[in-house]
């Protein structure tokens, strides 16, 4: 059977829903991912990122909605979809008792490579991910970062047209994260499409051509990084209060003068204000001083994705719990998630 990947869209999802008991982990998500791009899915733990990836990768059946990968329905044509994708989950799905080389040779053989070809492929991947010196070491002696690199290397044995990377740099040191970013860029440059979930705002900013911001199972915004930043104003004003009990008075003063609604942080000591007219910031300082509202910090800068998320959801990316992710994990088979052909 000839499997086609000529569609302009690597992923098309409409109205995806998944519930775990009373928890509606994904609540009607729509996504379209253009072929040959990096698509970032940004959100806190429990937002529904991993559950969405698992549905698109045929690991979970949606309760409602539909999705296609290169035009193939993920439910009715699951076997075809699995030949077009690679999945790297949040936790390394490798054998602890085997060495790095043995793991990669095993996966290569499962992909149909001959013995000599499997060993060459394994050696090339170990070299690319800086693991050659540890090639013969059992994985139980690997650091977390080394495990993540090996897990990604294994998912790239066949370099499928679509690669799902679920928080691929979680727990990595800055140097290794930068190496992983270079690898992701290389994958796209050589023809793959990458769908990336992350909690790291700078990661989405650096890598993604387009970004979906999700929170509590729904997409709250979608666009390029610049479009998302522009949606919250030309600039972002950060106001930090001496006394958190002044937060409500400060928000009212800001709204009265600037006509915008400031977003108060959970600890109520910091207010984020989208600014379309930076010239009026000095007037705000005067108004706050006259109202007796004391400040410890007052800064104006271009919006970041963190401000975008805070403005759209009322909390930061790191403020949520991992309840939905935990429910998803508990409801999913614990065997390997690497299903690329």
The 8 nearest C-alpha neighbors of each residue, nearest first, counted from 0:
[[1, 2, 79, 3, 82, 78, 76, 80],
 [2, 0, 3, 79, 4, 82, 83, 5],
 [1, 3, 0, 4, 79, 83, 82, 80],
 [4, 2, 5, 1, 69, 6, 70, 71],
 [3, 5, 69, 6, 2, 160, 70, 9],
 [4, 6, 3, 7, 69, 8, 70, 34],
 [5, 7, 8, 69, 4, 70, 9, 34],
 [8, 6, 34, 33, 5, 9, 69, 4],
 [9, 7, 33, 34, 6, 10, 32, 69],
 [8, 10, 69, 34, 68, 32, 33, 7],
 [11, 9, 68, 32, 8, 31, 67, 69],
 [10, 12, 31, 67, 66, 30, 8, 32],
 [13, 11, 66, 30, 29, 65, 31, 67],
 [12, 14, 29, 65, 64, 15, 66, 28],
 [13, 15, 27, 64, 28, 29, 16, 65],
 [16, 14, 64, 27, 28, 63, 13, 65],
 [17, 15, 26, 25, 63, 27, 62, 61],
 [18, 16, 25, 62, 61, 24, 23, 26],
 [17, 19, 23, 24, 22, 20, 16, 25],
 [20, 18, 22, 21, 23, 326, 17, 24],
 [19, 21, 22, 18, 23, 326, 24, 17],
 [20, 22, 19, 23, 18, 24, 326, 17],
 [21, 23, 19, 20, 18, 24, 323, 326],
 [24, 22, 18, 25, 26, 17, 21, 19],
 [23, 25, 216, 47, 18, 323, 22, 17],
 [26, 24, 216, 16, 17, 47, 23, 27],
 [25, 27, 16, 216, 217, 28, 23, 24],
 [26, 28, 14, 15, 16, 25, 217, 29],
 [29, 27, 15, 14, 217, 26, 218, 13],
 [28, 30, 13, 12, 14, 27, 15, 31],
 [31, 29, 12, 11, 28, 32, 13, 10],
 [32, 30, 11, 10, 12, 33, 8, 29],
 [31, 33, 10, 9, 8, 38, 34, 30],
 [32, 34, 8, 9, 7, 36, 35, 31],
 [33, 35, 9, 8, 7, 192, 36, 32],
 [34, 36, 192, 191, 187, 190, 33, 37],
 [37, 35, 192, 34, 33, 208, 38, 193],
 [36, 38, 193, 207, 208, 194, 192, 39],
 [39, 37, 194, 207, 209, 210, 208, 195],
 [38, 40, 210, 195, 207, 203, 196, 194],
 [41, 39, 196, 211, 210, 195, 212, 197],
 [42, 40, 212, 197, 198, 196, 211, 39],
 [41, 43, 213, 198, 46, 316, 212, 214],
 [44, 42, 316, 46, 317, 319, 198, 45],
 [45, 43, 321, 46, 320, 319, 324, 42],
 [44, 46, 323, 321, 324, 322, 47, 320],
 [45, 47, 215, 214, 216, 43, 44, 42],
 [48, 46, 216, 50, 24, 25, 45, 49],
 [49, 47, 51, 50, 46, 52, 196, 40],
 [48, 50, 52, 51, 47, 53, 165, 324],
 [51, 49, 53, 47, 52, 48, 327, 54],
 [50, 52, 54, 48, 49, 53, 47, 55],
 [53, 51, 49, 55, 54, 50, 56, 48],
 [54, 52, 58, 56, 50, 51, 59, 55],
 [53, 55, 59, 57, 51, 56, 52, 58],
 [54, 56, 52, 53, 57, 51, 73, 66],
 [55, 57, 53, 54, 58, 52, 81, 84],
 [58, 56, 54, 59, 55, 73, 77, 53],
 [59, 57, 53, 56, 54, 60, 55, 331],
 [60, 58, 54, 53, 57, 61, 331, 56],
 [59, 61, 54, 62, 57, 58, 74, 17],
 [62, 60, 63, 17, 16, 54, 15, 59],
 [61, 63, 17, 16, 60, 64, 18, 15],
 [64, 62, 16, 61, 15, 14, 65, 17],
 [63, 65, 15, 14, 13, 16, 61, 66],
 [64, 66, 13, 12, 15, 14, 63, 67],
 [65, 67, 12, 11, 73, 72, 13, 55],
 [66, 68, 72, 71, 11, 70, 73, 10],
 [67, 69, 10, 71, 70, 9, 80, 72],
 [70, 68, 9, 4, 6, 71, 8, 67],
 [69, 71, 67, 68, 6, 72, 8, 9],
 [72, 70, 67, 68, 69, 76, 73, 80],
 [71, 73, 67, 76, 75, 74, 66, 70],
 [74, 72, 77, 67, 76, 66, 57, 75],
 [75, 73, 77, 72, 76, 57, 60, 66],
 [74, 76, 72, 77, 73, 71, 78, 79],
 [77, 75, 72, 79, 73, 74, 78, 71],
 [76, 78, 73, 80, 74, 79, 75, 57],
 [79, 77, 81, 80, 76, 82, 73, 75],
 [80, 78, 82, 81, 77, 76, 83, 2],
 [81, 79, 77, 83, 82, 78, 73, 76],
 [82, 80, 78, 83, 79, 84, 339, 338],
 [81, 83, 340, 79, 80, 339, 84, 78],
 [84, 82, 80, 81, 159, 160, 161, 339],
 [85, 83, 161, 339, 159, 81, 162, 82],
 [84, 86, 339, 162, 154, 159, 338, 163],
 [87, 85, 163, 337, 162, 164, 88, 154],
 [86, 88, 164, 165, 151, 337, 163, 154],
 [89, 87, 165, 90, 86, 164, 336, 91],
 [88, 90, 165, 166, 167, 91, 87, 169],
 [89, 91, 88, 92, 147, 87, 150, 146],
 [90, 92, 150, 93, 147, 146, 89, 88],
 [93, 91, 335, 90, 150, 336, 94, 337],
 [92, 94, 91, 95, 102, 150, 335, 138],
 [95, 93, 96, 97, 102, 92, 138, 98],
 [96, 94, 138, 139, 97, 93, 137, 98],
 [95, 97, 94, 137, 138, 139, 98, 93],
 [98, 96, 137, 94, 95, 101, 102, 138],
 [97, 99, 137, 101, 136, 135, 100, 138],
 [98, 100, 134, 102, 101, 135, 103, 138],
 [101, 99, 103, 134, 98, 102, 104, 121],
 [100, 102, 98, 104, 99, 103, 97, 105],
 [103, 101, 105, 99, 100, 104, 97, 98],
 [102, 104, 106, 100, 121, 105, 101, 153],
 [105, 103, 107, 101, 117, 106, 102, 118],
 [106, 104, 102, 108, 103, 107, 101, 109],
 [105, 107, 109, 103, 108, 104, 110, 102],
 [108, 106, 104, 110, 117, 109, 105, 112],
 [107, 109, 112, 111, 105, 110, 106, 104],
 [110, 108, 106, 111, 107, 105, 112, 104],
 [109, 111, 107, 108, 112, 340, 106, 157],
 [110, 112, 108, 109, 113, 107, 117, 106],
 [111, 113, 108, 117, 107, 110, 116, 114],
 [114, 112, 116, 115, 117, 108, 111, 107],
 [113, 115, 117, 116, 118, 112, 108, 104],
 [116, 114, 118, 117, 113, 119, 112, 120],
 [115, 117, 119, 113, 118, 114, 112, 120],
 [116, 118, 120, 114, 107, 104, 115, 112],
 [117, 119, 121, 115, 120, 116, 104, 122],
 [118, 120, 116, 122, 121, 117, 123, 115],
 [121, 119, 117, 123, 118, 122, 116, 124],
 [120, 122, 118, 124, 103, 119, 123, 104],
 [121, 123, 119, 125, 120, 124, 118, 126],
 [124, 122, 120, 126, 121, 125, 119, 127],
 [125, 123, 127, 121, 126, 122, 152, 128],
 [126, 124, 130, 131, 122, 128, 127, 123],
 [125, 127, 129, 123, 131, 124, 128, 130],
 [128, 126, 124, 125, 129, 123, 130, 152],
 [127, 129, 125, 126, 130, 124, 148, 152],
 [130, 128, 126, 127, 131, 125, 132, 124],
 [129, 131, 125, 133, 132, 128, 126, 134],
 [130, 132, 134, 125, 126, 133, 129, 122],
 [133, 131, 130, 134, 129, 135, 136, 125],
 [132, 134, 136, 130, 131, 135, 99, 98],
 [133, 135, 99, 131, 100, 132, 136, 130],
 [136, 134, 98, 133, 99, 100, 137, 132],
 [135, 137, 98, 133, 134, 138, 99, 140],
 [138, 136, 98, 97, 139, 96, 140, 135],
 [137, 139, 95, 141, 140, 98, 96, 97],
 [138, 140, 95, 137, 141, 96, 142, 97],
 [139, 141, 138, 137, 142, 136, 95, 96],
 [142, 140, 138, 139, 145, 146, 143, 137],
 [141, 143, 145, 144, 146, 140, 139, 138],
 [144, 142, 146, 145, 147, 141, 170, 171],
 [143, 145, 171, 147, 146, 142, 148, 170],
 [146, 144, 148, 142, 147, 143, 141, 149],
 [145, 147, 149, 143, 144, 148, 150, 91],
 [148, 146, 150, 144, 145, 149, 91, 151],
 [149, 147, 145, 151, 146, 150, 152, 128],
 [148, 150, 152, 146, 151, 147, 153, 145],
 [151, 149, 147, 153, 91, 152, 148, 146],
 [150, 152, 154, 148, 153, 149, 87, 147],
 [151, 153, 149, 155, 150, 154, 124, 148],
 [154, 152, 150, 155, 151, 156, 103, 149],
 [153, 155, 151, 152, 156, 85, 87, 86],
 [156, 154, 158, 152, 153, 157, 151, 159],
 [157, 155, 153, 158, 154, 107, 152, 120],
 [156, 158, 155, 159, 340, 110, 154, 339],
 [159, 157, 155, 156, 160, 191, 154, 85],
 [158, 160, 84, 161, 83, 157, 85, 162],
 [159, 161, 191, 83, 192, 84, 158, 162],
 [162, 160, 84, 192, 159, 191, 193, 83],
 [163, 161, 85, 193, 84, 86, 192, 194],
 [162, 164, 86, 194, 193, 85, 195, 87],
 [165, 163, 195, 87, 167, 166, 194, 86],
 [164, 166, 196, 88, 167, 89, 195, 87],
 [165, 167, 197, 196, 169, 168, 89, 164],
 [168, 166, 165, 164, 169, 89, 147, 87],
 [169, 167, 171, 166, 176, 170, 179, 147],
 [170, 168, 171, 166, 167, 89, 197, 147],
 [169, 171, 168, 144, 172, 143, 147, 167],
 [172, 170, 144, 168, 169, 176, 175, 173],
 [171, 173, 175, 174, 176, 170, 144, 168],
 [174, 172, 176, 175, 177, 171, 178, 168],
 [175, 173, 177, 176, 172, 178, 171, 179],
 [176, 174, 178, 177, 172, 173, 171, 179],
 [177, 175, 179, 173, 178, 174, 168, 171],
 [176, 178, 180, 174, 175, 179, 173, 181],
 [179, 177, 175, 181, 176, 180, 182, 174],
 [180, 178, 176, 182, 181, 177, 175, 183],
 [179, 181, 177, 183, 182, 178, 176, 184],
 [182, 180, 184, 178, 179, 183, 185, 177],
 [181, 183, 185, 179, 180, 184, 186, 178],
 [182, 184, 186, 180, 185, 181, 179, 187],
 [185, 183, 181, 187, 182, 186, 188, 180],
 [186, 184, 188, 182, 183, 187, 189, 181],
 [187, 185, 183, 189, 184, 191, 188, 182],
 [186, 188, 191, 190, 189, 184, 185, 192],
 [187, 189, 185, 186, 190, 184, 191, 35],
 [190, 188, 186, 187, 185, 191, 184, 35],
 [189, 191, 187, 188, 35, 186, 192, 160],
 [192, 190, 187, 160, 186, 161, 35, 189],
 [191, 193, 35, 161, 36, 34, 187, 160],
 [194, 192, 37, 162, 161, 163, 195, 38],
 [195, 193, 38, 163, 37, 39, 164, 162],
 [196, 194, 39, 164, 165, 40, 38, 193],
 [197, 195, 40, 165, 166, 39, 41, 164],
 [196, 198, 166, 199, 41, 40, 195, 42],
 [199, 197, 42, 43, 41, 200, 316, 196],
 [200, 198, 202, 197, 201, 203, 41, 316],
 [199, 201, 203, 202, 304, 198, 204, 305],
 [200, 202, 204, 203, 199, 205, 304, 206],
 [203, 201, 205, 199, 204, 200, 206, 197],
 [204, 202, 207, 200, 206, 201, 205, 39],
 [203, 205, 201, 202, 206, 224, 200, 207],
 [206, 204, 202, 203, 201, 207, 180, 200],
 [207, 205, 203, 204, 202, 37, 208, 180],
 [206, 208, 37, 39, 38, 203, 209, 204],
 [207, 209, 37, 38, 223, 36, 206, 210],
 [210, 208, 223, 38, 222, 207, 39, 224],
 [211, 209, 39, 222, 221, 40, 223, 38],
 [210, 212, 221, 40, 220, 41, 213, 39],
 [213, 211, 41, 220, 219, 218, 42, 221],
 [214, 212, 218, 42, 217, 219, 211, 41],
 [213, 215, 46, 216, 217, 42, 218, 219],
 [216, 214, 46, 217, 47, 213, 24, 45],
 [215, 217, 25, 26, 47, 24, 46, 214],
 [218, 216, 213, 26, 28, 214, 215, 219],
 [217, 219, 213, 220, 212, 28, 211, 214],
 [218, 220, 213, 212, 217, 214, 311, 221],
 [221, 219, 212, 218, 211, 222, 213, 227],
 [222, 220, 211, 210, 212, 227, 219, 223],
 [223, 221, 209, 210, 226, 227, 224, 211],
 [222, 224, 209, 226, 225, 210, 208, 227],
 [223, 225, 227, 226, 204, 228, 222, 210],
 [224, 226, 228, 223, 227, 229, 222, 230],
 [227, 225, 223, 229, 228, 224, 222, 230],
 [228, 226, 230, 224, 229, 225, 222, 223],
 [227, 229, 225, 230, 302, 226, 231, 307],
 [230, 228, 226, 232, 231, 227, 233, 225],
 [229, 231, 227, 228, 232, 226, 307, 233],
 [230, 232, 229, 273, 228, 307, 310, 233],
 [233, 231, 273, 275, 274, 229, 234, 230],
 [232, 234, 275, 274, 229, 301, 235, 231],
 [235, 233, 301, 274, 232, 302, 300, 273],
 [234, 236, 273, 302, 300, 301, 274, 299],
 [237, 235, 299, 272, 298, 271, 273, 238],
 [236, 238, 271, 298, 297, 270, 299, 272],
 [237, 239, 297, 270, 269, 296, 236, 240],
 [240, 238, 269, 296, 295, 268, 294, 270],
 [241, 239, 294, 268, 242, 295, 243, 293],
 [240, 242, 294, 293, 295, 243, 239, 268],
 [241, 243, 240, 244, 245, 268, 293, 246],
 [244, 242, 268, 267, 245, 246, 240, 241],
 [245, 243, 242, 246, 247, 267, 268, 248],
 [246, 244, 243, 248, 247, 242, 249, 292],
 [247, 245, 249, 244, 248, 243, 250, 267],
 [248, 246, 250, 249, 245, 251, 244, 263],
 [249, 247, 251, 245, 250, 246, 252, 292],
 [248, 250, 252, 246, 247, 251, 245, 253],
 [251, 249, 253, 247, 252, 248, 261, 254],
 [250, 252, 254, 248, 249, 253, 255, 247],
 [253, 251, 249, 255, 250, 254, 248, 256],
 [252, 254, 250, 256, 251, 255, 257, 249],
 [255, 253, 258, 259, 251, 257, 252, 256],
 [254, 256, 252, 253, 258, 257, 251, 259],
 [255, 257, 253, 254, 258, 252, 283, 282],
 [258, 256, 254, 259, 253, 255, 279, 274],
 [257, 259, 254, 255, 256, 260, 253, 252],
 [260, 258, 254, 257, 261, 253, 273, 272],
 [259, 261, 254, 262, 250, 272, 258, 253],
 [260, 262, 272, 271, 250, 270, 259, 263],
 [263, 261, 271, 270, 310, 313, 272, 260],
 [262, 264, 270, 267, 269, 261, 271, 265],
 [263, 265, 267, 269, 266, 270, 262, 314],
 [266, 264, 267, 263, 314, 268, 313, 269],
 [265, 267, 264, 268, 269, 243, 263, 246],
 [268, 266, 264, 243, 265, 263, 269, 246],
 [267, 269, 243, 240, 266, 239, 264, 270],
 [270, 268, 239, 264, 238, 267, 263, 240],
 [271, 269, 263, 238, 262, 237, 261, 264],
 [270, 272, 237, 262, 261, 236, 238, 263],
 [271, 273, 261, 236, 235, 274, 270, 262],
 [274, 272, 235, 232, 231, 234, 236, 275],
 [275, 273, 234, 232, 276, 235, 233, 277],
 [276, 274, 233, 232, 277, 234, 273, 231],
 [275, 277, 278, 274, 279, 233, 280, 234],
 [278, 276, 279, 280, 274, 275, 234, 233],
 [279, 277, 276, 280, 281, 282, 275, 274],
 [280, 278, 282, 277, 281, 276, 283, 257],
 [279, 281, 283, 282, 277, 278, 284, 276],
 [282, 280, 284, 283, 279, 285, 278, 277],
 [283, 281, 285, 279, 280, 284, 286, 256],
 [282, 284, 286, 280, 281, 285, 287, 279],
 [285, 283, 281, 287, 282, 286, 288, 280],
 [284, 286, 288, 282, 283, 287, 289, 281],
 [287, 285, 283, 289, 288, 284, 290, 282],
 [288, 286, 290, 284, 292, 289, 285, 283],
 [287, 289, 291, 285, 290, 286, 292, 284],
 [290, 288, 286, 291, 287, 285, 292, 284],
 [289, 291, 287, 288, 292, 286, 248, 252],
 [292, 290, 288, 289, 293, 287, 286, 245],
 [293, 291, 287, 290, 288, 245, 294, 249],
 [294, 292, 241, 240, 291, 288, 295, 242],
 [293, 295, 240, 241, 296, 239, 292, 297],
 [296, 294, 239, 241, 240, 293, 297, 238],
 [297, 295, 239, 294, 238, 298, 240, 237],
 [296, 298, 238, 237, 239, 294, 295, 299],
 [299, 297, 237, 236, 296, 300, 238, 235],
 [300, 298, 236, 235, 237, 234, 297, 301],
 [301, 299, 235, 234, 302, 236, 298, 237],
 [300, 302, 234, 235, 303, 233, 299, 228],
 [303, 301, 235, 234, 228, 306, 300, 304],
 [304, 302, 305, 306, 228, 307, 301, 235],
 [303, 305, 307, 306, 200, 308, 228, 302],
 [304, 306, 308, 303, 307, 309, 200, 315],
 [307, 305, 309, 303, 304, 308, 310, 302],
 [308, 306, 304, 310, 305, 309, 228, 311],
 [307, 309, 311, 305, 306, 310, 312, 304],
 [308, 310, 314, 313, 306, 315, 312, 307],
 [309, 311, 307, 308, 313, 312, 306, 262],
 [312, 310, 308, 309, 307, 313, 219, 220],
 [311, 313, 309, 314, 310, 308, 214, 315],
 [312, 314, 309, 310, 311, 262, 315, 264],
 [315, 313, 309, 312, 318, 264, 316, 265],
 [316, 314, 309, 318, 317, 308, 305, 313],
 [315, 317, 43, 318, 42, 198, 314, 308],
 [318, 316, 315, 43, 319, 198, 44, 320],
 [317, 319, 315, 316, 314, 320, 43, 265],
 [320, 318, 43, 317, 44, 45, 321, 316],
 [321, 319, 322, 44, 45, 318, 43, 323],
 [320, 322, 45, 44, 324, 323, 325, 319],
 [323, 321, 325, 45, 324, 320, 326, 44],
 [324, 322, 45, 326, 325, 24, 321, 327],
 [325, 323, 327, 45, 321, 326, 322, 328],
 [324, 326, 328, 322, 323, 327, 321, 329],
 [327, 325, 323, 329, 324, 328, 322, 330],
 [326, 328, 324, 330, 325, 329, 323, 50],
 [327, 329, 325, 331, 330, 326, 324, 332],
 [330, 328, 326, 327, 331, 325, 332, 333],
 [329, 331, 327, 328, 326, 332, 19, 325],
 [332, 330, 328, 329, 333, 327, 59, 58],
 [331, 333, 334, 330, 328, 329, 335, 58],
 [334, 332, 331, 335, 328, 336, 329, 330],
 [333, 335, 332, 336, 92, 331, 337, 93],
 [336, 334, 92, 337, 333, 338, 93, 332],
 [335, 337, 338, 334, 86, 88, 92, 87],
 [336, 338, 86, 335, 339, 87, 85, 154],
 [339, 337, 336, 85, 81, 340, 86, 84],
 [338, 340, 85, 84, 82, 81, 337, 83],
 [339, 82, 110, 338, 81, 83, 157, 84]]
